[in-house]
């Protein structure tokens, strides 16, 4: 009976250990995914971490490597995809510049060439009145794409 209790205690201890390791890996995965989703450059994390045998060769070109039991998984930085984060995502497919600009895809990113009166990352209306263009005490009224 004492032997059975001892074996059951070992089994429970091993199960608890597995659960803790799984929770730790999940927390690391969620944390890295959060950083990547928010545009954090995670390449320095990869270089400064000892993440195990599969990631030692730094297989993730534009992301962070996480070792698994039988291989690795790359968490890609924004603008990158693929098993090794080496495939550029064409952000222009989602029309981020809207109808007031032309999207130009680049490696890992994009830029918008906005029509006059629009600016910013996605060609929003610029409030020209912020620059106080009206003189002689005239009132400035911003309109879509102009003033």
C-alpha positions as CSV (number, residue, x, y, z in Angstrom):
1,X,0.0,0.0,0.0
2,X,2.8,2.4,0.9
3,X,4.5,1.6,-2.4
4,X,1.3,2.4,-4.4
5,X,1.0,5.7,-2.6
6,X,4.6,6.6,-3.4
7,X,4.1,5.7,-7.1
8,X,0.9,7.7,-7.3
9,X,2.6,10.7,-5.7
10,X,5.4,10.4,-8.3
11,X,2.8,10.3,-11.1
12,X,1.0,13.3,-9.7
13,X,4.2,15.2,-9.4
14,X,5.2,14.3,-13.0
15,X,1.7,15.5,-14.2
16,X,2.0,18.7,-12.3
17,X,5.5,19.3,-13.8
18,X,4.1,18.7,-17.4
19,X,1.3,21.2,-16.7
20,X,3.7,23.8,-15.5
21,X,6.0,23.4,-18.5
22,X,2.9,23.6,-20.8
23,X,1.7,26.8,-19.1
24,X,5.2,28.3,-19.3
25,X,5.5,27.5,-23.0
26,X,2.0,28.9,-23.6
27,X,2.9,32.1,-21.8
28,X,6.1,32.5,-23.8
29,X,4.2,31.8,-27.0
30,X,1.4,34.3,-26.2
31,X,4.0,36.9,-25.1
32,X,6.0,36.6,-28.3
33,X,2.8,36.6,-30.4
34,X,1.7,39.8,-28.7
35,X,5.0,41.5,-29.3
36,X,5.0,40.5,-33.0
37,X,1.3,41.5,-33.4
38,X,2.1,44.9,-32.1
39,X,5.0,45.4,-34.5
40,X,7.9,44.9,-32.1
41,X,11.2,44.0,-33.7
42,X,11.8,40.6,-32.1
43,X,15.1,39.8,-33.9
44,X,17.2,41.0,-30.9
45,X,15.2,38.6,-28.6
46,X,16.2,35.7,-30.8
47,X,19.9,36.6,-30.7
48,X,20.0,37.1,-27.0
49,X,18.0,34.0,-26.1
50,X,19.2,30.4,-26.0
51,X,16.1,28.8,-27.4
52,X,17.4,25.3,-28.0
53,X,18.8,23.0,-30.7
54,X,16.3,23.7,-33.6
55,X,16.6,27.5,-33.3
56,X,20.4,27.5,-32.9
57,X,20.8,28.1,-36.7
58,X,18.4,31.1,-36.5
59,X,16.0,29.8,-39.2
60,X,13.5,32.6,-38.8
61,X,14.6,35.4,-41.2
62,X,12.2,38.0,-39.9
63,X,10.8,36.8,-36.6
64,X,11.4,34.8,-33.4
65,X,12.1,31.1,-33.3
66,X,10.5,28.9,-30.6
67,X,11.6,25.2,-30.2
68,X,9.1,22.5,-30.2
69,X,9.4,18.8,-29.4
70,X,10.1,17.8,-33.0
71,X,11.1,21.1,-34.7
72,X,10.7,24.8,-34.4
73,X,8.0,27.4,-35.1
74,X,8.6,31.0,-36.3
75,X,6.6,33.9,-35.0
76,X,6.9,36.4,-37.9
77,X,7.3,40.1,-37.5
78,X,4.6,42.2,-39.1
79,X,4.7,42.2,-42.9
80,X,6.3,38.7,-43.1
81,X,4.9,35.2,-43.4
82,X,6.0,31.6,-44.2
83,X,7.6,28.8,-42.2
84,X,10.8,30.8,-41.9
85,X,9.3,34.3,-42.1
86,X,11.0,34.9,-45.4
87,X,7.8,35.6,-47.5
88,X,6.8,39.2,-47.9
89,X,3.1,39.9,-47.2
90,X,1.5,42.2,-49.8
91,X,-0.2,44.6,-47.5
92,X,-1.6,46.5,-50.5
93,X,-4.1,43.6,-51.1
94,X,-6.1,45.0,-48.1
95,X,-6.1,48.5,-49.6
96,X,-4.7,50.3,-46.6
97,X,-4.4,53.6,-48.4
98,X,-8.1,53.7,-49.2
99,X,-9.5,55.6,-52.1
100,X,-7.3,58.6,-51.4
101,X,-3.9,57.1,-52.2
102,X,-1.9,54.5,-54.1
103,X,-0.3,51.7,-52.1
104,X,3.3,50.6,-52.8
105,X,4.3,47.3,-51.3
106,X,7.9,46.9,-50.0
107,X,9.8,44.2,-48.1
108,X,7.9,43.7,-44.8
109,X,5.9,47.0,-45.2
110,X,4.2,49.4,-47.5
111,X,3.9,53.1,-48.2
112,X,1.0,55.2,-49.4
113,X,1.3,57.9,-52.1
114,X,-1.6,60.1,-51.0
115,X,-3.5,62.5,-53.1
116,X,-3.2,66.2,-52.2
117,X,-5.0,67.0,-48.9
118,X,-4.5,63.5,-47.5
119,X,-1.6,62.0,-45.5
120,X,-0.5,59.6,-42.9
121,X,0.0,55.9,-43.0
122,X,-3.4,55.3,-44.6
123,X,-4.2,58.6,-46.4
124,X,-6.5,60.3,-43.9
125,X,-7.8,63.8,-44.5
126,X,-5.3,66.4,-43.4
127,X,-6.8,69.4,-41.5
128,X,-5.1,72.2,-43.4
129,X,-6.6,74.7,-40.9
130,X,-4.1,73.5,-38.3
131,X,-1.4,75.4,-40.3
132,X,-3.5,78.6,-40.1
133,X,-3.5,79.2,-43.9
134,X,-6.2,81.9,-43.7
135,X,-5.2,85.5,-43.2
136,X,-6.8,88.8,-42.2
137,X,-8.9,87.2,-39.4
138,X,-10.7,84.9,-41.8
139,X,-12.2,81.7,-40.5
140,X,-10.7,78.5,-41.8
141,X,-13.1,75.5,-42.4
142,X,-11.5,72.1,-43.2
143,X,-13.3,70.1,-45.9
144,X,-12.5,66.6,-47.1
145,X,-9.1,66.8,-48.9
146,X,-9.0,70.6,-48.8
147,X,-10.1,73.7,-46.7
